[in-house]
Amino acid sequence: MKLPQLFLALMIAIVTSSHGLMGQNIGKHQKILKFYEDLQDKDKSSRHTTASIPDIKWNEVSPEIISPDKISVGAILRRHWINVQFEDLKFQIVTEDRIVVHGTVKARQPTECDFISNFFEHTWISRKEELIQFIE
């Protein structure tokens, strides 16, 4: 897994793009980073992964039909994709209550041998200290 590279990319993104970050945004970044790390960990259940951010209605995330060429968080949580790797994560603070994360996700379907890779952009919305909405 690429957890050390993921962590390094996050730290670089935080240092370079968030001069003057308030402490509460650092806490949000850590929660979001942990979520992506947990999605990559094949030994973590979906319930464990989503428990770290309990205020989001995860059963409503990406309810659409699973696509063989689009890797979504909802599909990962439903185990339609395995061997998941998030790379080149970049965090952008749009407003105090909105963080956008973009990068590349690579995975394969359980019945396939070939990996595919997609660019993604996720928006995380918070209220006070809590992450309350995830938009894919």
Secondary structure, DSSP 4 states (H G I P E B T S, - for coil): --HHHHHHHHHHHHHHH-TT--HHHHHHHHHHHHHHHHHH-TTS-HHHHHHTSTTS-GGGSS-SPPPTT---HHHHHTTSSEEEEEEEEEEEEEETTEEEEEEEEEEE-TT-S--EEEEEEEEEEEETTEEEEEE-
